[in-house]
Structures are given as structure tokens and as C-alpha cells.
Amino acid sequence: MVNPIFQSDNYQIARKLLDATALRQEAIAANIANAETPGYRRMDINPDFTEQLKASANLGDLNRSAQLRPNLVEDTHARTVRPDGNTVEIEHELLAMNRNSVEFEFLTEVVSRNIKQLKMAITGRSV
């Protein structure tokens, strides 16, 4: 009975995306910390991660996504805005941090709902 709750597609996708938002928060923090470092290149989650997760979800093969892990790469779309080659724009990072926080809150709610369902099934109470 426990496995169906934790094996549901929504739970699996939310868990993977939650891992990605946590890693993205680390990248944003590093980007902000290095905003004045000459030659620093902005880091972000590898865009292939979301594409691969979408592909496995569309194929209905989320078991394949078990090995799929988000990783950080240099943001190739970030442009150099300073003469020293640094690609960090503080305004962009602050917006990304806010968006990432909202995504994190949403995903934690999805995961919590699954755990609350399990608790209710075990105890028979919703509180």
C-alpha cells in the first residue's frame, strides 16, 4: 500500500524537481557570491535535466528517471555584461531566486500532500 503512494507519477516528478530546485538555489547563491569575481561564469541546472524528465514522463517511464539527477553547468545563454567577463546579473539572480522559492514551496506542498495521504491511511485521521 505504501509503494503506490510513493511510486505515483506526481510524487516522483515532484521529488525530482524538488532536488533540482534545491540545487538551483545553491547555484544562485554561488552566482550572487561571485557577482564581483572577474571572469566568473553564471551557473544553472543543466537544461537537459528538464528535457529528459519531460521525455520520461511523456513515455510513462518514470522508472528510467530514477538515475536522472540534476547537475550544474555553465549557463551558455548568460551574456557578458562587464568588461572583466563576469556573466552574473544581480537583478536576474534575484528574480531567479524568487521564482525558485515559489517553485520550492509548491513542490514541497505536493510532496507533503502525498505524505499526509499516507498518514491518513495509517491513522484514519487527517490531523
Backbone torsions as a table, in degrees:
resi	resn	phi	psi	omega
1	MET	NA	-33.7	-178.9
2	VAL	-70.5	-40.1	-177.5
3	ASN	-57.7	-43.6	-179.5
4	PRO	-58.9	-33.7	-179.9
5	ILE	-68.7	-45.4	-176.9
6	PHE	-84.0	-8.7	177.4
7	GLN	-100.9	0.0	-179.2
8	SER	-63.7	150.5	-178.1
9	ASP	-59.8	-44.2	-179.0
10	ASN	-60.8	-43.3	-179.7
11	TYR	-64.7	-45.8	-178.2
12	GLN	-62.7	-44.2	179.7
13	ILE	-66.7	-44.1	179.7
14	ALA	-61.7	-40.5	179.7
15	ARG	-63.4	-43.9	178.7
16	LYS	-64.7	-43.8	179.8
17	LEU	-68.4	-31.0	176.3
18	LEU	-65.5	-40.0	174.4
19	ASP	-60.4	-41.8	-179.0
20	ALA	-66.9	-39.7	179.8
21	THR	-68.1	-35.3	177.2
22	ALA	-64.9	-43.0	178.5
23	LEU	-68.3	-37.4	177.5
24	ARG	-63.2	-36.7	178.7
25	GLN	-62.6	-39.4	176.0
26	GLU	-62.7	-41.3	179.9
27	ALA	-64.8	-42.8	179.9
28	ILE	-63.0	-42.7	178.5
29	ALA	-61.8	-42.3	178.5
30	ALA	-66.0	-39.4	178.9
31	ASN	-62.5	-45.4	179.9
32	ILE	-65.6	-41.2	179.7
33	ALA	-63.5	-28.9	-177.7
34	ASN	-104.7	19.7	-177.6
35	ALA	-61.0	-25.6	-179.7
36	GLU	-106.0	5.7	-179.0
37	THR	-82.0	119.2	179.8
38	PRO	-59.4	132.5	176.5
39	GLY	80.4	-1.7	-179.9
40	TYR	-66.9	136.7	179.9
41	ARG	-108.1	131.7	-179.2
42	ARG	-58.3	137.8	179.3
43	MET	-110.1	150.5	175.8
44	ASP	-157.2	174.8	176.9
45	ILE	-65.9	141.4	177.2
46	ASN	-60.3	121.8	-179.8
47	PRO	-60.1	-22.8	178.3
48	ASP	-63.5	-27.9	-179.4
49	PHE	-58.6	-51.4	-178.1
50	THR	-66.9	-36.7	178.5
51	GLU	-64.9	-42.6	179.8
52	GLN	-68.0	-37.4	178.0
53	LEU	-66.1	-42.1	176.8
54	LYS	-61.5	-44.1	-178.7
55	ALA	-61.9	-44.6	179.7
56	SER	-68.3	-33.2	177.4
57	ALA	-68.5	-41.8	179.4
58	ASN	-65.3	-34.1	178.6
59	LEU	-81.2	-9.9	-177.4
60	GLY	72.4	23.7	-176.6
61	ASP	-116.2	64.2	-179.4
62	LEU	-74.5	-12.2	174.0
63	ASN	-64.0	-33.7	178.9
64	ARG	-66.6	-28.6	-178.2
65	SER	-75.3	-6.0	179.4
66	ALA	-59.8	-34.3	178.9
67	GLN	-85.1	-10.2	-177.1
68	LEU	-75.6	121.2	-179.3
69	ARG	-129.0	137.7	176.3
70	PRO	-69.8	146.0	175.3
71	ASN	-141.2	158.8	-178.2
72	LEU	-91.4	140.3	174.9
73	VAL	-139.1	164.5	175.4
74	GLU	-67.6	134.7	178.6
75	ASP	-75.8	107.3	-176.8
76	THR	-76.4	-13.9	179.7
77	HIS	-89.9	-11.1	179.7
78	ALA	-71.5	135.4	-178.7
79	ARG	-101.3	152.2	177.0
80	THR	-77.1	120.8	-178.1
81	VAL	-110.9	-2.6	-179.1
82	ARG	-127.4	154.7	-178.8
83	PRO	-66.6	-19.2	-178.3
84	ASP	-86.0	2.3	175.4
85	GLY	90.2	-0.7	178.5
86	ASN	-69.6	135.4	-177.3
87	THR	-108.6	12.7	-178.8
88	VAL	-88.2	126.3	172.8
89	GLU	-111.7	115.5	-175.5
90	ILE	-55.8	-43.7	-179.1
91	GLU	-59.2	-42.5	178.8
92	HIS	-63.4	-42.3	-178.8
93	GLU	-65.7	-40.0	179.3
94	LEU	-65.9	-39.8	175.8
95	LEU	-65.0	-42.6	178.9
96	ALA	-63.5	-37.6	179.2
97	MET	-65.0	-43.1	178.1
98	ASN	-64.5	-45.4	178.9
99	ARG	-62.6	-40.9	179.8
100	ASN	-65.0	-37.1	178.4
101	SER	-64.4	-41.8	178.8
102	VAL	-64.6	-43.7	178.3
103	GLU	-61.6	-42.1	-179.7
104	PHE	-62.4	-44.9	178.7
105	GLU	-61.7	-43.6	179.0
106	PHE	-62.2	-46.8	-177.2
107	LEU	-67.3	-36.8	176.8
108	THR	-65.5	-33.3	176.7
109	GLU	-66.2	-41.4	178.5
110	VAL	-62.2	-46.8	-179.6
111	VAL	-65.8	-42.2	179.8
112	SER	-62.3	-38.3	179.1
113	ARG	-60.7	-40.0	177.9
114	ASN	-64.4	-41.1	179.7
115	ILE	-68.9	-37.8	177.2
116	LYS	-64.0	-37.2	177.2
117	GLN	-62.6	-41.6	178.7
118	LEU	-64.5	-43.9	179.8
119	LYS	-61.8	-42.7	179.6
120	MET	-64.9	-38.2	178.9
121	ALA	-65.7	-34.5	-179.0
122	ILE	-77.8	-48.4	-173.5
123	THR	-92.2	-23.2	-176.0
124	GLY	81.5	6.3	179.5
125	ARG	-125.2	148.2	-179.7
126	SER	-89.3	-11.7	-179.1
127	VAL	-102.4	NA	NA
